[in-house]
């Protein structure tokens, strides 16, 4: 594990040097990569959410897809246009080249502003890593989706299921510490030399994380669930299960 762990530690160190007061978010995004869990960043405009996501994801070799969602966004923008040749053969097949279904890492800005058609398709893409193209299930290479939003998804009931798919959630606020603010003002342009990980490195890290033994903490997790239920906090079984992948990945990063 040493070589893979050293790569992630070096990337984390470089990112912390380039971003002020973002250590927990940087760690969370890297852990999300290793655990294959999705993340969402919440915060006001101008807090550097997009820049941070791009800097983290640029360290991983592979296919990357980014899109800004609006109320007017169409499924074609994310999943590809319908093939005209396929239509002539009575087939409703999308051309997914360069779109979300073929991406390893996806960044969706203003995640919760997408239309119902987009949101419904995203549910199976995020959870099962499947995209149904003309009725045929297409297994996605998706490692992680990162969402970003300036607001919580509170105004549309249909957003609850999508919100639940994002296991890792962070509020990204403006820099609070004066020394940190001064350091941000004096940060030099991003250095050219950056540590990167290959798909092989990432697969190795994921494999190693899966082997981490978490049996000793399970009684504590069960007790924690009982306590949160007492105060009326409901957490889905899926989130409890997926959280264990995060525990394994974070333990492996130490």
C-alpha positions as CSV (number, residue, x, y, z in Angstrom):
1,X,0.0,0.0,0.0
2,X,2.9,2.3,0.6
3,X,3.4,3.6,-2.9
4,X,-0.3,4.2,-3.6
5,X,-0.7,5.8,-0.2
6,X,2.3,8.1,-0.8
7,X,0.7,9.3,-4.1
8,X,-2.5,10.3,-2.4
9,X,-0.7,11.9,0.5
10,X,1.4,14.0,-2.0
11,X,-1.7,15.0,-3.9
12,X,-3.5,16.0,-0.7
13,X,-0.5,18.0,0.4
14,X,-0.3,19.9,-2.9
15,X,-4.0,20.7,-2.9
16,X,-3.8,22.0,0.7
17,X,-1.0,24.3,-0.4
18,X,-3.2,25.6,-3.2
19,X,-6.5,26.0,-1.4
20,X,-7.0,27.8,1.9
21,X,-9.3,26.4,4.6
22,X,-10.4,23.4,2.5
23,X,-8.6,20.5,4.2
24,X,-11.7,18.6,5.2
25,X,-13.2,19.0,1.7
26,X,-10.0,17.9,-0.1
27,X,-9.7,14.8,2.1
28,X,-13.4,14.0,1.5
29,X,-13.1,14.3,-2.3
30,X,-10.0,12.0,-2.3
31,X,-11.8,9.5,0.0
32,X,-14.8,9.7,-2.3
33,X,-12.6,8.6,-5.2
34,X,-11.2,5.7,-3.3
35,X,-14.6,4.6,-1.9
36,X,-16.5,5.4,-5.2
37,X,-19.0,7.5,-3.3
38,X,-20.5,10.7,-4.6
39,X,-19.9,14.2,-3.0
40,X,-21.8,17.5,-3.0
41,X,-20.4,20.9,-2.1
42,X,-22.9,23.5,-0.8
43,X,-22.0,27.2,-0.4
44,X,-22.5,30.7,-1.7
45,X,-21.0,31.8,-5.1
46,X,-17.3,32.8,-5.1
47,X,-16.1,30.2,-2.5
48,X,-14.0,28.3,-5.1
49,X,-16.1,25.2,-5.3
50,X,-15.7,24.6,-9.0
51,X,-12.0,25.4,-8.9
52,X,-11.4,23.0,-6.1
53,X,-13.4,20.2,-7.8
54,X,-11.4,20.7,-11.0
55,X,-8.1,20.7,-9.2
56,X,-8.9,17.5,-7.4
57,X,-10.3,15.6,-10.4
58,X,-7.5,16.8,-12.8
59,X,-5.1,14.7,-10.7
60,X,-6.8,11.5,-11.9
61,X,-6.2,10.2,-15.4
62,X,-9.4,9.3,-17.2
63,X,-12.5,10.6,-18.9
64,X,-14.0,13.7,-17.3
65,X,-17.4,15.3,-17.9
66,X,-18.6,18.7,-16.5
67,X,-21.9,20.5,-17.0
68,X,-23.8,23.4,-15.5
69,X,-27.4,22.5,-15.0
70,X,-30.3,24.9,-15.3
71,X,-34.1,24.6,-15.3
72,X,-33.8,24.6,-19.1
73,X,-31.2,21.8,-19.4
74,X,-32.2,18.8,-21.5
75,X,-31.3,15.1,-21.2
76,X,-29.3,15.5,-24.5
77,X,-26.8,17.8,-22.8
78,X,-25.8,15.1,-20.3
79,X,-26.6,11.8,-22.0
80,X,-26.1,12.6,-25.7
81,X,-28.3,13.3,-28.7
82,X,-30.6,10.7,-30.1
83,X,-29.0,8.9,-33.1
84,X,-30.8,9.9,-36.4
85,X,-29.6,6.7,-38.0
86,X,-31.1,4.7,-35.1
87,X,-34.4,6.5,-35.4
88,X,-34.6,5.4,-39.0
89,X,-34.5,1.8,-37.7
90,X,-37.2,2.6,-35.0
91,X,-34.6,2.7,-32.3
92,X,-34.4,5.5,-29.7
93,X,-30.7,5.3,-29.0
94,X,-28.5,8.1,-27.7
95,X,-25.0,8.8,-28.9
96,X,-23.1,8.9,-25.6
97,X,-19.7,9.8,-26.9
98,X,-18.1,12.5,-24.7
99,X,-21.1,12.6,-22.4
100,X,-21.8,11.5,-18.8
101,X,-22.4,7.8,-19.6
102,X,-18.8,7.4,-20.8
103,X,-17.1,9.5,-18.1
104,X,-15.0,8.2,-15.1
105,X,-15.5,11.4,-13.1
106,X,-18.4,13.8,-13.4
107,X,-18.9,17.3,-12.0
108,X,-22.4,18.7,-12.1
109,X,-22.6,22.4,-11.1
110,X,-26.0,23.6,-9.7
111,X,-26.9,19.9,-9.4
112,X,-30.4,20.4,-8.1
113,X,-31.7,22.7,-10.9
114,X,-32.0,19.9,-13.5
115,X,-35.3,18.9,-15.0
116,X,-37.3,15.9,-13.8
117,X,-36.2,13.9,-16.9
118,X,-32.5,14.5,-16.0
119,X,-32.9,13.9,-12.3
120,X,-34.8,10.6,-12.8
121,X,-32.0,9.3,-15.1
122,X,-29.3,10.4,-12.7
123,X,-30.8,8.3,-9.9
124,X,-29.8,5.0,-11.5
125,X,-26.6,6.4,-12.9
126,X,-25.4,7.4,-9.4
127,X,-26.7,4.4,-7.5
128,X,-26.4,1.4,-9.8
129,X,-24.0,2.9,-12.3
130,X,-26.4,2.0,-15.1
131,X,-27.8,4.1,-18.0
132,X,-30.6,2.6,-20.0
133,X,-30.0,3.4,-23.7
134,X,-33.0,2.3,-25.9
135,X,-34.0,-0.1,-23.2
136,X,-30.6,-1.7,-22.9
137,X,-28.7,-1.3,-19.6
138,X,-25.3,0.2,-20.1
139,X,-22.8,-0.3,-17.3
140,X,-21.1,3.0,-16.5
141,X,-17.3,3.4,-15.8
142,X,-18.3,6.1,-13.3
143,X,-16.0,6.4,-10.3
144,X,-17.5,9.5,-8.6
145,X,-20.0,12.3,-9.2
146,X,-19.3,15.6,-7.6
147,X,-22.2,18.1,-7.3
148,X,-22.2,21.7,-6.3
149,X,-25.0,24.0,-5.3
150,X,-25.6,27.4,-3.8
151,X,-28.7,26.1,-2.0
152,X,-30.2,23.1,-0.3
153,X,-32.7,21.0,-2.4
154,X,-35.7,22.0,-0.3
155,X,-38.2,23.4,-2.8
156,X,-38.8,20.2,-4.8
157,X,-40.0,16.9,-3.3
158,X,-38.5,14.9,-6.1
159,X,-35.0,16.0,-5.1
160,X,-35.0,13.9,-1.9
161,X,-33.9,10.7,-3.7
162,X,-31.1,12.5,-5.6
163,X,-29.9,14.2,-2.3
164,X,-29.7,10.8,-0.7
165,X,-27.3,9.6,-3.4
166,X,-24.7,12.1,-2.3
167,X,-23.1,10.4,0.7
168,X,-20.4,13.0,1.3
169,X,-21.7,16.5,1.9
170,X,-19.7,19.7,2.8
171,X,-20.6,23.3,3.3
172,X,-17.9,25.5,1.6
173,X,-17.9,29.0,3.1
174,X,-15.8,32.1,2.6
175,X,-12.4,32.1,4.3
176,X,-12.8,33.1,7.9
177,X,-9.2,33.4,9.3
178,X,-7.4,36.6,8.5
179,X,-4.1,34.9,8.0
180,X,-5.7,32.4,5.7
181,X,-7.3,35.3,3.8
182,X,-3.9,37.0,3.4
183,X,-2.4,33.7,2.2
184,X,-5.2,33.3,-0.4
185,X,-4.5,36.8,-1.7
186,X,-0.8,36.0,-2.2
187,X,-1.2,32.5,-3.7
188,X,0.9,32.1,-6.8
189,X,-0.6,30.6,-10.0
190,X,-1.0,26.9,-10.0
191,X,2.3,25.1,-10.4
192,X,2.9,23.1,-13.5
193,X,4.3,20.0,-11.8
194,X,1.5,18.1,-10.2
195,X,1.2,14.6,-8.8
196,X,-1.2,12.5,-10.8
197,X,-2.6,9.0,-10.3
198,X,-3.4,6.6,-13.1
199,X,-6.5,4.4,-13.4
200,X,-4.3,1.5,-12.3
201,X,-3.3,3.5,-9.2
202,X,-6.9,4.3,-8.3
203,X,-8.0,0.7,-8.8
204,X,-5.2,-0.5,-6.6
205,X,-6.2,2.0,-3.9
206,X,-9.8,0.9,-4.1
207,X,-8.8,-2.7,-3.8
208,X,-6.7,-2.1,-0.8
209,X,-9.5,-0.1,0.9
210,X,-11.9,-2.9,0.4
211,X,-9.6,-5.2,2.4
212,X,-9.6,-2.9,5.5
213,X,-11.2,-4.7,8.5
214,X,-13.9,-2.6,10.1
215,X,-15.4,-5.4,12.3
216,X,-14.2,-3.7,15.5
217,X,-16.2,-0.5,14.9
218,X,-19.5,-2.1,13.9
219,X,-20.9,-2.2,17.5
220,X,-20.2,1.5,17.7
221,X,-22.0,2.1,14.4
222,X,-25.0,0.1,15.5
223,X,-25.1,2.1,18.8
224,X,-24.8,5.4,16.8
225,X,-27.8,4.4,14.7
226,X,-29.8,3.8,17.8
227,X,-29.0,7.2,19.2
228,X,-29.8,9.1,16.0
229,X,-33.1,7.3,15.8
230,X,-34.0,8.5,19.3
231,X,-33.7,12.1,18.2
232,X,-35.7,11.5,15.1
233,X,-32.9,11.5,12.5
234,X,-33.6,9.0,9.8
235,X,-30.7,7.7,7.7
236,X,-31.4,5.3,4.9
237,X,-30.0,1.8,5.1
238,X,-28.1,2.5,1.8
239,X,-26.3,5.4,3.4
240,X,-25.3,3.4,6.4
241,X,-24.0,0.6,4.1
242,X,-22.1,3.0,1.8
243,X,-20.6,4.9,4.8
244,X,-18.6,1.8,5.6
245,X,-16.8,2.1,2.3
246,X,-15.9,5.6,3.3
247,X,-14.6,4.4,6.7
248,X,-12.4,1.8,4.9
249,X,-11.1,4.4,2.4
250,X,-10.3,7.0,5.1
251,X,-8.6,4.4,7.3
252,X,-6.4,3.5,4.3
253,X,-5.4,7.2,3.8
254,X,-4.0,7.6,7.2
